[in-house]
Amino acid sequence: MRRNTITVPIRRVAGGSVSAEQDLLAVEEPLQIRVGERNVAITMRTPGHDEELAAGFLFTEGILQRADQIAAISTGPQRNFVTVTLADGADVDLERLDRHFYLSSSCGVCGKASIEALETIGCPFLPRDRPSVDPAAIHRLPEILRARQMVFDRTGGLHAAALFDSSGQLLDLREDVGRHNAVDKLIASFFLKSAVPLNDHLLMVSGRTSFELVQKALMAGIAVLVAVGAPSSLAVELALRFGMTLLGFVREHRFNVYSGEWRLQPF
């Protein structure tokens, strides 16, 4: 298994003194995602849960809809690529794979033409009547998330994505140098168990909220997206369009509601 952290020599400057020390860094390495013999994407990620990353990417991009469309997921000998083998008769739009994405660790899938394009790949509208969430549960999420960020504790260099139930109970968490990778890994952990859509759940991310993170949550049917940081304008526009509850600056017992306030009780 590839390491997700490495130690490097540094010079630490503190006040007027300089010392030779060691520092722990989060690993960032390329991973190629393949469907059969097709190269679909290259993403910069932190090693670990690579099979989930590949499956999550294909699902949140609308290429796969169900776990039973996958016959097998295998990794290369150097763990620098993942191959997803489709099941016989899998109804997959292979023409979509003619786009060759390059994903950086910060941008997700860049260059989306428009919000309308998501409707053509089956991005669902969310149930308006659930989940119903107590704001007090929202206030508890940052502390729970931070307490479970094991690699972040050692490096300070990873993003986290966590799934909670409507009462604020943590169900699972993934970390990665890329925000969108962490979300893909997390969603795939449920997608591969045929446990999507996740209509009654909350997704929390450790940084800001961008268009692609809202898109990925929508593809998984997640109705409430919570972020420690700010959303972008396009993220808010997308959340409003599909009826998602989008919360930002969730920290220090406060938060901003950008859309979907009707899921908060009482509100």
N, C-alpha and C positions, 0 to 999 in steps of 0.2 A: 504493500500500500504506500502511495506517495505521501510524504510528509506535508502537513499544511502550515508548518512553521519552520523557520531556519534561524540560526544564530549567526550574527555578523559582528566583527570588531568595530568599535566606534571610539571616538574621542568625546567624552562628556565634559561640557563646559558648564560650570556652576559657580556663579559669582566670579571670583578671581582665580579659580583653580581649574586645571585641566587634568582629567584622568583617563587612562585606557581601560575600557570596559567592554562587555558583550551586550548586544541588544537582540531581542527576539522579534522577528518580522513575520507577517503573514505572507505565505507563498502566493505568487501570481504566475500562472503558466497557461499557455494556450491549450485548448481542447477542441478538436475537430469533431463535429457531429455528422454522422452519415446515416442515410436511409438506404439500406442495401449497398449498392455500389456508388450511390450519389453522395457527393459532398454537399451538405446543406448549409453548414455554418461553422465559423471558428469563433470561439468566445474565450476571453481571458478570465480564468476562474481560479479559485482556491481548490486544490485537489480534495476530493472527498464527495461521495454521493454523485459521482459522475453519471451513472446510469439514470438517476432521477433527473439530473440536469438535462440530459438529452430528451427524455420522455416529457418532461415539463415544458421544455422549449417547443416541441412539436405540438403538444396539446394547446398551450396558450397562444400559439401562432395559428391555430385553426387547421393544422394539417392532420392531426389525429383528433377523433372525438371520443373514442372508447379504448379502454385498456386491452380488450380482446382483439384489437387490430394489430397488436404487437405479438409476434411469435417468440422473439428473444431479444435481449440487449446484451451486447458483449463489448469488452474493452480491449484495446490493443495491448501488445506485450509491454510497451513502455507507458501505458495508460495515457497516451497523448491523443487518442481518438476513441470514440464510442460508436458502435454500429447498431442501429435499430433494424431488426429484420421483421418485415411485415408478415402477418398471418396470411395464409392462402385465401384469396377472395376478399381481402381487406379493401373496402371502398374508400380509397385515398386519392385526393387530387394531386397526382404526381407532377402536374404542370406547375403547381405552385413551387415545387422544389427547383425549378429552373432559375429562380432568383438565388444568387449566391450572396448570403449575408456575411458581413464582417462585423462582429459585435465587440465593442470595447467594454471594459469593466464598468463604465460609468453611463453609457448611453442607452443600453438595451438595443432594441431593434429600431434603428434610426430611419428617417425618411418616410414615415407613414404618410400616404397621400392625403388622407382626410378621415374624419370620424365616421363618415358614411361608409367607408370601406370595411369597417368592422362588422357592419350589419350583413355584408355579403359573405362573410366567413362564419356566420352563425353566432355572433356575439349576443348572448341572451339579454333580454330585459329582465330585471329582477323582480321577485314578488314584493309588492309594496307593504304587505302587512307583517313582515317578519325580517329579521328578528327584532324583538322589542328589548332595548338595552337600557339598563339603569346607568346614568352618568357616573355614579359612584364606582361602578365596575370599570369604567373607562379610566378613571383616575388611578386605579391600581395597576393598570397594564404596564406602564414604563418601568416600574420597580421590578415586576415579575420578569419582564424581558431582559432587563439589565442583569438580573441575578443569574440568568441562564446563558449568558453570552460567554461561554468558557474560553474560546479562542481569543475573543476581544480582550478578556481580562489579561491575557498574556502578551498581546501584541498591540492593542489599541487600534488595529487596522482593518477590522472587518465589519461589514454590515450584517444585520440580522433580520429575518422575517419569521414571525410566529403566528400560529393559528390558535384562536381561543374559541370556546363556546360562548353563547350569549350571556352567560353569567360571569365571564371573565376567567374561566378555568383554562389554563394552558394545556393544549393538546399536543403540539409538536413545534419544533424550532429548527431552522437551518441558518448557518452563517456562511458568508462568502465575501470576497473582495469586491464583488459586483452586486449591487442591490437587486437587479433583475435576475441574476443567477440564484441568489438566496430564495427569491420568490418562486422561481421555476422548480428548484429542488424541493421546496416545501409543498407546493401544489402537487407535484408528481408523487410525493409520498402517499397522497390520498387518491390521486388519479389511478395509480397502478393497482390500488385495492378496489377500484370501481366505486369509490366513495364520493364522487362528484355528481351533481353540483353541491356546493357547500353553502347553500342559501342561509342556513341558521348560524353561521360562524362569522367571526371577526378576524381580519388580517391586520397585523401591526408590523410596520417597518421602522427601522431604526433611524432613517434619515429623512430626506425630503421625498415628496410624492411627485412623480413625473407621469406623463401620458402613458408610457409603456407599462408602468406598474398598475395603473388603473385598468388598462387593457387586460393584463394577465389576471387580475382579480375578477374582472367581469367574465372572462372565459371560464373561470372556475365557479361562477355563480355566487361569488362572495358579495354580500350586500353592504358590508360595513368595512371600510378601509381606514385605519388609524395610523397616523405618522407622528414621529417626534418633531419633524421639521415642517417646512412649508410646502404647499402644493404649487405646481406651475399653473398658469392660466389655462393651458390646454387640458391638464388633468381635471380641473374644476369643470370645464366645459363638457368633457366626456362623462364625468360623474353625473352632471345634471341631465345629460341626454339619456342616460340609461337608468336613472333613478337610484344611483348608489348613494349611501351615506358616507361622506368624506370628511374626516376630521384631521386637523393639523395643529401643530404646536402643542401636542399632548404631553405636558410635563408640568411639574410644580403645581399640581391640582388645578390646572386650567386647560382649556382647549378651545379652538375655533371650529365652528360648524360651517362648512362650505356648501353642503347640499344634503338632502335627505334627513332633515331634522325630525321628521315624523317618527323615525325609529327610536328616538330617545324618549324616555319616560321619567317623570312627566316633562313635557316640553311645550 
